[in-house]
Amino acid sequence: MSNAVKSRKGWLVGLAALVLAGAGAAWYGLAPRDPMAAGVVECRAAQAKTASLKPLARGEVAAVGVSNAPKPPPVIAFTGPEGQPMSLSDFKGKTVLVNLWATWCIPCREEMPALDKLQTELGGPDFQVVAINVDTRNREKPKAWLQENGIRNLAYHADPEGKLLQVLQKSGHVVGLPTTFVVDASGCEIALLKGPAEWASPDAITFMKTALGRS
């Protein structure tokens, strides 16, 4: 084989390698980022808030676990007061206390009046208690129970299909009911409680006011 042919062959191989490399670079540049990884980075700013919350997890809210590394909460879907599809992204810009409850759960029922009072005292443009009912049988029973027990200030959210619980069980958020977690205004999960708490107590009010930056 002549030197000219060898040179041309080498040039073609090199050109092909450059084309492949360029295509790979282009694909890498266009490939979407892992949204969870990006969210974890964005949530680092919430660490200052969680640092201020840690010493306030005491008394009636001593069992609340304040996150060492705030991150986006699991992606969950549920229905709103009018039966419309909703997700936590609908509350972006507002701190929310998400509570999962059921009428067959005695601690859940005992906790609801306190959650109602918490919403009454702190609810507004920057905060909402998002209580999500997970009954899957009689869909009218939870609404009736709320009315019968004087729960007037909580908007009704539900997951009658039971899908939300499956997601949160896989993520490790739920081992039983009630389960509560706090998501700040930037959409970062900052605290988690597996079990009940007295959410209308002075300890809880102080904790949530600090989470809201009202303290």
Accessible surface in RSA format (square Angstrom, percent):
REM  Atomic radii and reference values for relative SASA: ProtOr
REM  Chains: A
REM  Algorithm: Lee & Richards
REM  Probe-radius: 1.40
REM  Slices: 20
REM RES _ NUM      All-atoms   Total-Side   Main-Chain    Non-polar    All polar
REM                ABS   REL    ABS   REL    ABS   REL    ABS   REL    ABS   REL
RES MET A   1   143.79  74.5  67.65  44.8  76.13 181.3  79.07  67.2  64.71  85.7
RES SER A   2    62.07  52.5  45.46  60.7  16.61  38.3  52.24 111.3   9.83  13.8
RES ASN A   3   124.75  86.0 116.37 112.5   8.38  20.2  33.09  79.6  91.66  88.6
RES ALA A   4    76.47  70.3  60.69  93.7  15.78  35.9  69.25  97.5   7.22  19.1
RES VAL A   5    78.32  51.5  75.32  68.2   3.00   7.2  77.83  67.6   0.50   1.3
RES LYS A   6   115.69  56.4 106.45  65.3   9.24  22.0  56.25  50.6  59.44  63.3
RES SER A   7    77.01  65.1  62.01  82.8  15.00  34.6  35.37  75.3  41.64  58.3
RES ARG A   8   151.60  63.7 145.81  74.3   5.80  13.8  52.49  71.7  99.11  60.1
RES LYS A   9   121.32  59.2 118.92  73.0   2.40   5.7  73.03  65.7  48.29  51.4
RES GLY A  10    43.00  53.0   0.00   N/A  43.00  53.0  33.57  92.1   9.43  21.1
RES TRP A  11   148.21  59.5 137.02  66.3  11.19  26.3 117.01  62.4  31.20  50.6
RES LEU A  12    82.75  46.1  78.15  55.9   4.61  11.6  78.52  55.1   4.23  11.4
RES VAL A  13    96.68  63.6  92.52  83.8   4.16  10.0  95.72  83.2   0.96   2.6
RES GLY A  14    32.14  39.6   0.00   N/A  32.14  39.6  31.34  86.0   0.80   1.8
RES LEU A  15    75.49  42.0  72.62  52.0   2.87   7.2  73.99  52.0   1.50   4.0
RES ALA A  16    51.86  47.7  45.17  69.7   6.69  15.2  51.61  72.7   0.25   0.7
RES ALA A  17    56.93  52.3  48.03  74.1   8.90  20.2  52.73  74.3   4.19  11.1
RES LEU A  18   129.03  71.9 121.66  87.0   7.37  18.5 122.13  85.8   6.90  18.6
RES VAL A  19    93.03  61.2  84.49  76.5   8.54  20.6  91.30  79.3   1.73   4.7
RES LEU A  20   130.19  72.5 122.41  87.6   7.78  19.5 122.60  86.1   7.59  20.4
RES ALA A  21    64.05  58.9  46.50  71.8  17.54  39.9  58.10  81.8   5.95  15.8
RES GLY A  22    39.60  48.8   0.00   N/A  39.60  48.8  34.42  94.4   5.18  11.6
RES ALA A  23    59.10  54.3  45.22  69.8  13.88  31.6  53.20  74.9   5.90  15.6
RES GLY A  24    38.22  47.1   0.00   N/A  38.22  47.1  34.85  95.6   3.36   7.5
RES ALA A  25    68.93  63.4  51.32  79.2  17.61  40.1  59.88  84.3   9.05  24.0
RES ALA A  26    57.01  52.4  44.02  67.9  12.99  29.5  56.03  78.9   0.98   2.6
RES TRP A  27   175.11  70.3 170.30  82.4   4.82  11.3 146.46  78.1  28.66  46.5
RES TYR A  28   172.01  80.3 165.16  94.0   6.85  17.8 116.83  87.8  55.18  68.0
RES GLY A  29    61.51  75.8   0.00   N/A  61.51  75.8  32.62  89.5  28.89  64.7
RES LEU A  30   153.22  85.3 128.55  92.0  24.67  62.0 131.44  92.3  21.79  58.6
RES ALA A  31    33.63  30.9  16.44  25.4  17.19  39.1  20.94  29.5  12.69  33.6
RES PRO A  32   126.66  92.3  98.61  89.9  28.05 102.0 108.68  89.7  17.98 111.8
RES ARG A  33   183.57  77.1 163.48  83.3  20.09  47.8  77.25 105.6 106.32  64.4
RES ASP A  34    85.33  59.8  70.94  70.6  14.38  34.0  33.63  79.2  51.69  51.6
RES PRO A  35   110.74  80.7  97.70  89.1  13.05  47.4 103.68  85.6   7.06  43.9
RES MET A  36    88.99  46.1  85.52  56.6   3.47   8.3  86.85  73.8   2.13   2.8
RES ALA A  37    52.09  47.9  44.13  68.1   7.96  18.1  50.56  71.2   1.53   4.0
RES ALA A  38    16.23  14.9   8.50  13.1   7.72  17.6  15.18  21.4   1.05   2.8
RES GLY A  39     8.33  10.3   0.00   N/A   8.33  10.3   8.11  22.2   0.23   0.5
RES VAL A  40    52.80  34.7  52.56  47.6   0.24   0.6  52.56  45.7   0.24   0.6
RES VAL A  41    82.73  54.4  76.58  69.3   6.15  14.8  76.58  66.5   6.15  16.7
RES GLU A  42   123.33  70.8 100.89  76.3  22.44  53.4  47.61  92.1  75.72  61.8
RES CYS A  43     3.75   2.8   3.25   3.6   0.50   1.2   0.50   1.3   3.25   3.5
RES ARG A  44   147.22  61.8 139.76  71.2   7.46  17.8  43.86  59.9 103.36  62.6
RES ALA A  45    90.86  83.5  59.06  91.1  31.79  72.3  72.26 101.8  18.60  49.3
RES ALA A  46     8.37   7.7   1.94   3.0   6.43  14.6   7.49  10.5   0.88   2.3
RES GLN A  47    77.83  43.5  74.51  54.5   3.32   7.9  19.54  41.6  58.29  44.2
RES ALA A  48    80.69  74.2  61.79  95.4  18.90  43.0  70.60  99.4  10.09  26.7
RES LYS A  49    59.75  29.1  52.48  32.2   7.26  17.3  37.36  33.6  22.38  23.8
RES THR A  50     3.63   2.6   3.63   3.7   0.00   0.0   0.00   0.0   3.63   5.5
RES ALA A  51    62.82  57.8  48.80  75.3  14.02  31.9  52.03  73.3  10.78  28.6
RES SER A  52    52.35  44.2  38.95  52.0  13.39  30.9  43.53  92.7   8.82  12.4
RES LEU A  53     0.00   0.0   0.00   0.0   0.00   0.0   0.00   0.0   0.00   0.0
RES LYS A  54    89.27  43.5  76.04  46.7  13.23  31.5  60.69  54.6  28.58  30.4
RES PRO A  55    85.66  62.4  65.44  59.7  20.22  73.5  78.75  65.0   6.91  42.9
RES LEU A  56    27.18  15.1  25.97  18.6   1.21   3.0  25.97  18.2   1.21   3.2
RES ALA A  57    23.72  21.8   7.63  11.8  16.09  36.6   7.63  10.8  16.09  42.6
RES ARG A  58   123.80  52.0 122.15  62.3   1.65   3.9  45.00  61.5  78.80  47.8
RES GLY A  59    56.73  70.0   0.00   N/A  56.73  70.0  34.18  93.8  22.55  50.5
RES GLU A  60    94.59  54.3  79.87  60.4  14.72  35.0  16.51  31.9  78.08  63.8
RES VAL A  61     0.99   0.7   0.00   0.0   0.99   2.4   0.99   0.9   0.00   0.0
RES ALA A  62    61.64  56.7  40.42  62.4  21.22  48.3  40.47  57.0  21.16  56.1
RES ALA A  63    79.48  73.1  49.79  76.8  29.69  67.5  61.09  86.0  18.39  48.7
RES VAL A  64     9.35   6.2   1.73   1.6   7.62  18.4   1.73   1.5   7.62  20.7
RES GLY A  65    40.10  49.4   0.00   N/A  40.10  49.4  35.92  98.6   4.18   9.4
RES VAL A  66    17.05  11.2   2.36   2.1  14.69  35.4   2.52   2.2  14.53  39.4
RES SER A  67    24.47  20.7  14.48  19.3   9.98  23.0  19.65  41.8   4.82   6.8
RES ASN A  68   117.17  80.8  96.53  93.3  20.65  49.7  32.97  79.3  84.20  81.4
RES ALA A  69    59.29  54.5  53.18  82.1   6.11  13.9  53.67  75.6   5.62  14.9
RES PRO A  70     2.48   1.8   0.39   0.4   2.09   7.6   0.40   0.3   2.08  12.9
RES LYS A  71    83.39  40.7  83.39  51.2   0.00   0.0  56.12  50.5  27.27  29.0
RES PRO A  72    28.92  21.1  27.30  24.9   1.63   5.9  27.30  22.5   1.63  10.1
RES PRO A  73    14.76  10.8  11.08  10.1   3.68  13.4  11.08   9.1   3.68  22.9
RES PRO A  74    19.25  14.0  11.75  10.7   7.51  27.3  17.67  14.6   1.59   9.9
RES VAL A  75   133.38  87.8 114.62 103.8  18.75  45.2 119.29 103.6  14.09  38.2
RES ILE A  76     4.28   2.4   0.07   0.1   4.21  10.1   2.79   2.0   1.48   4.0
RES ALA A  77    72.07  66.3  62.76  96.9   9.31  21.2  63.00  88.7   9.07  24.0
RES PHE A  78     8.40   4.2   0.00   0.0   8.40  21.9   5.57   3.4   2.83   8.1
RES THR A  79    41.69  29.7  41.69  42.3   0.00   0.0  34.40  46.2   7.30  11.0
RES GLY A  80     3.19   3.9   0.00   N/A   3.19   3.9   0.00   0.0   3.19   7.1
RES PRO A  81    60.01  43.7  39.67  36.2  20.35  74.0  39.87  32.9  20.14 125.2
RES GLU A  82   154.14  88.5 120.87  91.4  33.27  79.2  54.81 106.0  99.33  81.1
RES GLY A  83    50.03  61.7   0.00   N/A  50.03  61.7  28.26  77.6  21.76  48.7
RES GLN A  84    70.00  39.1  65.05  47.5   4.96  11.8  45.08  96.0  24.92  18.9
RES PRO A  85   122.78  89.5 104.62  95.4  18.16  66.0 106.39  87.8  16.38 101.8
RES MET A  86    32.33  16.7  23.88  15.8   8.45  20.1  29.33  24.9   3.00   4.0
RES SER A  87    30.12  25.4  30.12  40.2   0.00   0.0  20.66  44.0   9.46  13.2
RES LEU A  88    21.01  11.7  12.83   9.2   8.18  20.6  13.10   9.2   7.91  21.3
RES SER A  89    83.13  70.2  63.04  84.1  20.08  46.3  50.63 107.8  32.49  45.5
RES ASP A  90    86.82  60.8  50.35  50.1  36.47  86.2  15.67  36.9  71.15  71.0
RES PHE A  91    17.92   9.0  12.99   8.0   4.93  12.8  17.10  10.4   0.82   2.4
RES LYS A  92   137.90  67.3 108.35  66.5  29.56  70.4  58.82  52.9  79.08  84.2
RES GLY A  93    51.91  64.0   0.00   N/A  51.91  64.0  31.13  85.4  20.78  46.5
RES LYS A  94    50.52  24.6  48.73  29.9   1.79   4.3  17.83  16.0  32.69  34.8
RES THR A  95     4.06   2.9   4.00   4.1   0.06   0.1   0.00   0.0   4.06   6.1
RES VAL A  96     1.99   1.3   1.99   1.8   0.00   0.0   1.99   1.7   0.00   0.0
RES LEU A  97     0.00   0.0   0.00   0.0   0.00   0.0   0.00   0.0   0.00   0.0
RES VAL A  98     0.00   0.0   0.00   0.0   0.00   0.0   0.00   0.0   0.00   0.0
RES ASN A  99     0.04   0.0   0.04   0.0   0.00   0.0   0.00   0.0   0.04   0.0
RES LEU A 100     0.00   0.0   0.00   0.0   0.00   0.0   0.00   0.0   0.00   0.0
RES TRP A 101     2.17   0.9   2.17   1.1   0.00   0.0   0.30   0.2   1.87   3.0
RES ALA A 102     0.00   0.0   0.00   0.0   0.00   0.0   0.00   0.0   0.00   0.0
RES THR A 103     5.33   3.8   1.98   2.0   3.35   8.0   1.17   1.6   4.15   6.3
RES TRP A 104   158.64  63.7 132.27  64.0  26.37  61.9 128.15  68.3  30.48  49.5
RES CYS A 105     7.94   6.0   3.56   4.0   4.38  10.3   5.26  13.3   2.68   2.9
RES ILE A 106   100.66  57.3  98.92  73.7   1.74   4.2  98.92  71.2   1.74   4.7
RES PRO A 107    51.61  37.6  50.64  46.2   0.97   3.5  51.14  42.2   0.47   2.9
RES CYS A 108     0.12   0.1   0.00   0.0   0.12   0.3   0.10   0.2   0.03   0.0
RES ARG A 109    74.67  31.4  70.74  36.1   3.93   9.4  10.32  14.1  64.35  39.0
RES GLU A 110   128.52  73.8 101.59  76.9  26.93  64.1  48.26  93.3  80.26  65.5
RES GLU A 111     5.60   3.2   0.42   0.3   5.18  12.3   5.30  10.2   0.31   0.3
RES MET A 112     0.94   0.5   0.94   0.6   0.00   0.0   0.77   0.7   0.17   0.2
RES PRO A 113    56.29  41.0  54.35  49.5   1.94   7.0  55.70  46.0   0.59   3.6
RES ALA A 114     7.38   6.8   4.64   7.2   2.74   6.2   6.52   9.2   0.86   2.3
RES LEU A 115     0.00   0.0   0.00   0.0   0.00   0.0   0.00   0.0   0.00   0.0
RES ASP A 116    12.31   8.6  12.31  12.3   0.00   0.0   0.45   1.0  11.86  11.8
RES LYS A 117   132.71  64.7 128.81  79.0   3.90   9.3  72.37  65.1  60.34  64.3
RES LEU A 118     0.28   0.2   0.00   0.0   0.28   0.7   0.28   0.2   0.00   0.0
RES GLN A 119    32.55  18.2  29.45  21.5   3.10   7.4   3.04   6.5  29.51  22.4
RES THR A 120    89.65  63.8  61.66  62.5  27.99  66.7  65.71  88.3  23.94  36.2
RES GLU A 121   105.09  60.3  75.73  57.3  29.36  69.9  29.70  57.5  75.38  61.5
RES LEU A 122     2.70   1.5   1.88   1.3   0.82   2.1   2.36   1.7   0.35   0.9
RES GLY A 123    29.47  36.3   0.00   N/A  29.47  36.3   2.44   6.7  27.03  60.5
RES GLY A 124    27.64  34.1   0.00   N/A  27.64  34.1  23.09  63.4   4.55  10.2
RES PRO A 125   130.00  94.7 107.17  97.7  22.83  83.0 116.52  96.2  13.47  83.7
RES ASP A 126    53.31  37.3  51.67  51.4   1.64   3.9  35.77  84.2  17.54  17.5
RES PHE A 127     0.54   0.3   0.00   0.0   0.54   1.4   0.00   0.0   0.54   1.6
RES GLN A 128    30.26  16.9  30.26  22.1   0.00   0.0   5.59  11.9  24.67  18.7
RES VAL A 129     0.68   0.5   0.00   0.0   0.68   1.6   0.00   0.0   0.68   1.9
RES VAL A 130     0.00   0.0   0.00   0.0   0.00   0.0   0.00   0.0   0.00   0.0
RES ALA A 131     3.78   3.5   2.16   3.3   1.62   3.7   2.16   3.0   1.62   4.3
RES ILE A 132     0.00   0.0   0.00   0.0   0.00   0.0   0.00   0.0   0.00   0.0
RES ASN A 133     1.44   1.0   1.32   1.3   0.12   0.3   0.00   0.0   1.44   1.4
RES VAL A 134     3.55   2.3   0.00   0.0   3.55   8.6   0.00   0.0   3.55   9.6
RES ASP A 135    12.28   8.6   9.11   9.1   3.17   7.5   2.00   4.7  10.28  10.3
RES THR A 136    74.22  52.8  53.55  54.3  20.66  49.2  27.77  37.3  46.45  70.2
RES ARG A 137   225.23  94.6 199.80 101.9  25.43  60.5  78.61 107.4 146.62  88.9
RES ASN A 138    88.52  61.0  76.87  74.3  11.64  28.0  28.10  67.6  60.42  58.4
RES ARG A 139   123.38  51.8 113.43  57.8   9.95  23.7  46.52  63.6  76.86  46.6
RES GLU A 140   114.04  65.5 112.50  85.1   1.54   3.7  60.82 117.6  53.22  43.5
RES LYS A 141   104.10  50.8  99.01  60.8   5.08  12.1  54.69  49.2  49.41  52.6
RES PRO A 142     0.84   0.6   0.84   0.8   0.00   0.0   0.84   0.7   0.00   0.0
RES LYS A 143    89.43  43.6  87.45  53.7   1.98   4.7  44.62  40.2  44.81  47.7
RES ALA A 144    46.61  42.9  38.37  59.2   8.25  18.8  45.94  64.7   0.67   1.8
RES TRP A 145    37.77  15.2  36.50  17.7   1.28   3.0  27.29  14.6  10.48  17.0
RES LEU A 146    13.70   7.6  13.70   9.8   0.00   0.0  13.70   9.6   0.00   0.0
RES GLN A 147   109.79  61.4 104.01  76.0   5.78  13.8  40.18  85.5  69.61  52.8
RES GLU A 148   139.89  80.3  99.22  75.1  40.67  96.8  48.78  94.3  91.11  74.4
RES ASN A 149    70.74  48.8  47.03  45.5  23.71  57.1  11.82  28.5  58.92  56.9
RES GLY A 150    36.72  45.3   0.00   N/A  36.72  45.3  20.21  55.5  16.51  37.0
RES ILE A 151     7.73   4.4   2.75   2.0   4.97  12.0   2.75   2.0   4.97  13.5
RES ARG A 152   147.35  61.9 115.16  58.7  32.19  76.6  55.97  76.5  91.38  55.4
RES ASN A 153    70.82  48.8  51.99  50.2  18.83  45.3  10.85  26.1  59.97  58.0
RES LEU A 154    17.15   9.6   2.13   1.5  15.03  37.8   3.24   2.3  13.92  37.5
RES ALA A 155    38.71  35.6  22.16  34.2  16.55  37.7  32.85  46.3   5.86  15.5
RES TYR A 156    36.86  17.2  32.78  18.6   4.08  10.6  30.18  22.7   6.68   8.2
RES HIS A 157     2.51   1.4   2.43   1.7   0.08   0.2   0.06   0.1   2.46   2.9
RES ALA A 158     7.78   7.2   7.77  12.0   0.01   0.0   7.77  10.9   0.01   0.0
RES ASP A 159     7.87   5.5   6.87   6.8   1.00   2.4   1.00   2.4   6.87   6.8
RES PRO A 160    23.71  17.3  20.70  18.9   3.01  10.9  20.92  17.3   2.79  17.4
RES GLU A 161   100.50  57.7  76.73  58.1  23.76  56.6  30.68  59.3  69.81  57.0
RES GLY A 162    11.59  14.3   0.00   N/A  11.59  14.3   8.59  23.6   3.00   6.7
RES LYS A 163   138.99  67.8 138.43  84.9   0.56   1.3  82.17  74.0  56.82  60.5
RES LEU A 164     2.27   1.3   0.00   0.0   2.27   5.7   2.18   1.5   0.08   0.2
RES LEU A 165    28.82  16.1  28.82  20.6   0.00   0.0  28.82  20.2   0.00   0.0
RES GLN A 166   103.41  57.8 101.64  74.3   1.77   4.2  28.61  60.9  74.81  56.7
RES VAL A 167    59.24  39.0  56.64  51.3   2.60   6.3  57.99  50.4   1.25   3.4
RES LEU A 168     0.00   0.0   0.00   0.0   0.00   0.0   0.00   0.0   0.00   0.0
RES GLN A 169    99.32  55.5  82.28  60.1  17.04  40.6  20.70  44.1  78.63  59.6
RES LYS A 170   184.18  89.9 144.86  88.9  39.32  93.6  97.75  88.0  86.43  92.1
RES SER A 171    53.82  45.5  16.27  21.7  37.55  86.5  28.49  60.7  25.33  35.5
RES GLY A 172    34.59  42.7   0.00   N/A  34.59  42.7  31.19  85.6   3.39   7.6
RES HIS A 173     9.72   5.3   9.62   6.7   0.10   0.2   8.94   9.2   0.78   0.9
RES VAL A 174     7.15   4.7   2.50   2.3   4.65  11.2   2.50   2.2   4.65  12.6
RES VAL A 175   123.29  81.1  82.37  74.6  40.92  98.6  90.76  78.9  32.53  88.2
RES GLY A 176    36.26  44.7   0.00   N/A  36.26  44.7  35.00  96.1   1.26   2.8
RES LEU A 177    31.32  17.4   5.49   3.9  25.83  64.9   5.93   4.2  25.39  68.3
RES PRO A 178     1.27   0.9   0.49   0.5   0.78   2.8   0.49   0.4   0.78   4.8
RES THR A 179     0.01   0.0   0.01   0.0   0.00   0.0   0.00   0.0   0.01   0.0
RES THR A 180     1.36   1.0   0.78   0.8   0.58   1.4   0.78   1.0   0.58   0.9
RES PHE A 181     1.11   0.6   0.00   0.0   1.11   2.9   1.11   0.7   0.00   0.0
RES VAL A 182     2.13   1.4   2.13   1.9   0.00   0.0   2.13   1.9   0.00   0.0
RES VAL A 183     7.30   4.8   7.30   6.6   0.00   0.0   7.30   6.3   0.00   0.0
RES ASP A 184     5.67   4.0   4.23   4.2   1.44   3.4   0.18   0.4   5.48   5.5
RES ALA A 185    41.54  38.2  37.42  57.7   4.12   9.4  37.66  53.0   3.88  10.3
RES SER A 186    68.23  57.7  48.60  64.9  19.63  45.2  49.54 105.5  18.69  26.2
RES GLY A 187    19.50  24.1   0.00   N/A  19.50  24.1  12.72  34.9   6.79  15.2
RES CYS A 188     2.97   2.2   2.97   3.3   0.00   0.0   0.00   0.0   2.97   3.2
RES GLU A 189     8.30   4.8   7.75   5.9   0.54   1.3   0.74   1.4   7.56   6.2
RES ILE A 190     0.00   0.0   0.00   0.0   0.00   0.0   0.00   0.0   0.00   0.0
RES ALA A 191     1.93   1.8   0.39   0.6   1.54   3.5   1.81   2.6   0.12   0.3
RES LEU A 192    41.83  23.3  36.69  26.3   5.14  12.9  37.39  26.3   4.44  12.0
RES LEU A 193     5.53   3.1   4.57   3.3   0.96   2.4   5.20   3.7   0.32   0.9
RES LYS A 194    98.74  48.2  67.79  41.6  30.95  73.7  35.87  32.3  62.88  67.0
RES GLY A 195    15.92  19.6   0.00   N/A  15.92  19.6  14.94  41.0   0.99   2.2
RES PRO A 196    77.63  56.6  62.88  57.3  14.75  53.6  63.00  52.0  14.63  90.9
RES ALA A 197    16.21  14.9   1.57   2.4  14.64  33.3  12.28  17.3   3.93  10.4
RES GLU A 198    76.03  43.7  71.14  53.8   4.89  11.6  27.78  53.7  48.26  39.4
RES TRP A 199     1.44   0.6   1.44   0.7   0.00   0.0   1.44   0.8   0.00   0.0
RES ALA A 200    29.60  27.2  10.52  16.2  19.09  43.4  10.99  15.5  18.62  49.3
RES SER A 201     8.99   7.6   4.15   5.5   4.84  11.2   8.99  19.1   0.00   0.0
RES PRO A 202   111.76  81.5 104.81  95.5   6.95  25.3 111.20  91.8   0.56   3.5
RES ASP A 203    42.79  30.0  38.46  38.3   4.33  10.2   4.26  10.0  38.53  38.4
RES ALA A 204     0.00   0.0   0.00   0.0   0.00   0.0   0.00   0.0   0.00   0.0
RES ILE A 205    17.87  10.2  17.87  13.3   0.00   0.0  17.87  12.9   0.00   0.0
RES THR A 206    57.49  40.9  55.28  56.0   2.22   5.3  30.16  40.5  27.34  41.3
RES PHE A 207     0.00   0.0   0.00   0.0   0.00   0.0   0.00   0.0   0.00   0.0
RES MET A 208     0.00   0.0   0.00   0.0   0.00   0.0   0.00   0.0   0.00   0.0
RES LYS A 209    74.43  36.3  74.43  45.7   0.00   0.0  24.03  21.6  50.40  53.7
RES THR A 210    17.97  12.8  12.95  13.1   5.03  12.0  10.85  14.6   7.13  10.8
RES ALA A 211     0.33   0.3   0.00   0.0   0.33   0.7   0.00   0.0   0.33   0.9
RES LEU A 212    26.94  15.0   1.70   1.2  25.25  63.5   5.21   3.7  21.73  58.5
RES GLY A 213    63.55  78.4   0.00   N/A  63.55  78.4  31.60  86.7  31.95  71.6
RES ARG A 214    97.98  41.1  64.65  33.0  33.33  79.4  43.08  58.9  54.90  33.3
RES SER A 215   106.80  90.2  40.85  54.5  65.95 151.9  55.04 117.2  51.76  72.5
END  Absolute sums over single chains surface
CHAIN  1 A    11707.0       9136.8       2570.2       7252.6       4454.4
END  Absolute sums over all chains
TOTAL         11707.0       9136.8       2570.2       7252.6       4454.4
